[in-house]
Amino acid sequence: MPAPLPALPPRKHLRPKRAIELPPLRSTRVLDQLRERLRLMHYSLRTEEVYAYWVKAFIRFHGLRHPAEMGGPEVEAFLTYLADVRSVAPSTHNHALSALLFFYGKVLGQDLPWLKEIGHPHQHRRLPAVLSVEEVRQVLAGLDGEHGLLARLLYGTGLRISEALQLRVKDIDFGLRALIVREGKGAKDRVVMLPQSLVADLHEQLARARLVWAGDVEAGTAGVELPHALERKYPRMGASWPWFWVFPQDHHATDPRCGVVRRHYLYGQTFQRAFKRAVQVAGTAKPATTMVYTHVLKFGGDAVRSPLDTLCAPAGAGLRPAASAARTARGLPPR
């Protein structure tokens, strides 16, 4: 009986991979070339800043030698220095490695074997610091104004700081009690619940933001950043109220990418410093950072209850009404 024929790999593995040809770079300086390539491939501004930082640190570590004159041994020496001398965390080590791999592969165009041979450090899973209900109350009580509203918004919705700061007026749906996050992590959109206890405060915040927007319109300086090419396609859209920031800055600033002077959203580090001061005043011994609470909005704002609403509820009120509402929304009888 003849031997059976070996199984063939799937058809997708038989097709040759097409090399992606990137357009030539117009910049002459190394870091400008890196920024040009990152912007061409639609990387975020934060990624651009991090990659530029690590490439600059790599060049300075090797005495300002041009990266094209270096290769795998120099990259490994720099990563070894970060791990052994500076004792950076595995996540920081990965950031530096990713920046150098992108720089050599996408900017210098070097498809060398050592690019694939460099291993990534192993990351260990750690338990997060969890605050008690009373500790959360004490920290939130130490924040007022916009910072207090922003802290409660982060805790009650699970938004990242950048996602909350970049909220626009049109992203708040009071009718459905939902917030629409545009281009979050991984450039993905999602919907999160809007806590009932924040509705009145958000209305007041929008009223304050509208005064800022009206002042810009009257002064002829209206206009905020728009994603992608919308500003070129719709020149007046950036000056409209629906696209204005929910948390605007109190002054105008220069856009680091295009040099246009306009109003940006609230500076993230300002809130982080205020939050750290509130943690210190609360006297908690836990290494608390901005609180994260993950939700999945499946049945609308009335089906799931935010932890902020539980925190603001009278003593003795638990999660029972939210659980019953969720079971009802799924068509299950209440317990």
Number of C-alpha atoms within 10 A of each C-alpha: 3 4 5 6 6 6 6 8 8 8 7 8 9 9 8 7 8 6 6 6 8 12 8 9 13 10 13 8 8 18 17 14 19 24 22 17 23 21 14 11 11 12 14 13 14 9 14 18 11 13 24 22 14 17 21 13 14 22 16 12 14 15 8 11 12 11 18 11 7 13 14 14 10 16 21 15 14 18 20 14 14 17 16 9 9 10 12 14 12 16 14 14 19 18 16 23 24 14 21 21 19 19 24 19 14 18 21 15 13 15 12 12 9 14 18 9 9 14 11 13 14 10 11 8 6 6 6 8 11 13 16 9 11 10 17 20 15 17 23 21 15 18 20 13 9 15 19 18 18 21 22 22 22 19 22 28 24 22 22 18 19 14 16 23 20 21 21 22 17 14 18 19 13 14 7 12 17 21 24 19 22 17 13 16 13 8 11 9 11 13 17 22 26 28 24 18 18 17 14 10 14 18 12 12 16 18 13 14 21 18 11 19 23 15 13 17 15 9 9 10 15 20 23 24 19 16 10 9 9 13 16 10 9 10 12 12 18 18 21 14 18 14 18 29 26 25 24 23 15 12 11 16 13 12 14 9 9 7 9 13 14 16 24 22 22 21 13 12 10 10 20 16 11 16 22 17 15 20 25 13 13 17 12 15 9 11 11 18 11 15 19 15 14 12 17 13 17 14 13 17 20 19 20 24 22 25 19 22 17 19 17 11 12 9 8 7 11 13 14 11 14 16 16 17 19 20 16 14 16 12 9 11 10 11 8
